């Protein structure tokens, strides 16, 4: 062993997620290992000699430097530069096993692994919700959602959002910035093609954000995506959260989406203990109609009081009244700032609003005027 290498050191494979993609659908014939570096970057696919050597590390690490050839050492040095190998006695991101993708989208699976690793590296508690975990738990038949959803420690949402920025996500235009009125922060990908929704709460619960999050964290189940352990709500808890999401009022529409109740009842019926868990989480007021067929008659009466978070303002018949009511819980200085922001929003919010409405204005100023006209028109229409 070279004198420059301390005793006990060897080559170790490291990653924030790794998948065996040999013969996986959607990959070229020579694709071997899809891996995500420990340094901020996109996923890379190892092929040929690099993939074979990385697999050897998984089987033999720590691999003594004296056992590798000069050519292999050159490859290992390059892998180290990529953040995929390290010469050390151990490493917290060491890869011990390699398996094919669990999900039909390997990149989607790597995003789960990445977010879990980034959160864990900072000691931020989080639970992944909805998405493919619902199918893996037998709660729905459809596999994928369009994004990755997680419920984060409410006090550390902004910290996690900032930590994910170097990896290629930025905050979507947000008129509620600086408040906790909105229940989630949406992160837009630069390259990954997968949005991330960081929740600070789930609308529909009567418990405060911290208490509800703590109860969910205490009732979790493990899943392993891309070689990284993640936590998801246990089936009964997950069924309640999915049911709440299904019946959540559409902002400005004043009603639930068509078929919402049937979807919620299906979630609840598939999980043993969903009624008990709904009572513990304070979800009965929002789900009373859907829980009724599953509960003993009269057993939900004692839990039917309380106002579900984000329910009243979302049920308003138009967006103007919905947003006005949502602001009422804020101190007057914050309320005035939000009113000004909604009337004459920042450039990114104005342009995003125009795109959402199907317009392509030539400037942010024009987008603001278009947004203001839409708001006044909708408000007047509702008053007739």
SULUR-V421598 format. One record per helix or strand. SS is the DSSP state (H for helix, E for strand). FROM is the first residue (numbers start at 0). TO is the last residue. If there is no record, write none. Layout:
((SS,FROM,TO) (SS,FROM,TO))
//
This chain:
((E,9,13) (E,16,19) (E,32,35) (E,43,45) (H,47,59) (E,62,62) (H,64,66) (H,69,80) (E,84,87) (E,93,93) (H,105,120) (E,125,128) (H,131,135) (E,146,151) (H,153,164) (E,168,170) (E,183,188) (E,194,198) (H,208,216) (E,219,224) (E,227,232) (H,234,246) (H,259,268) (H,273,280) (H,283,293) (H,300,302) (H,310,313) (H,318,326) (H,331,342) (H,346,355) (H,363,382))
//
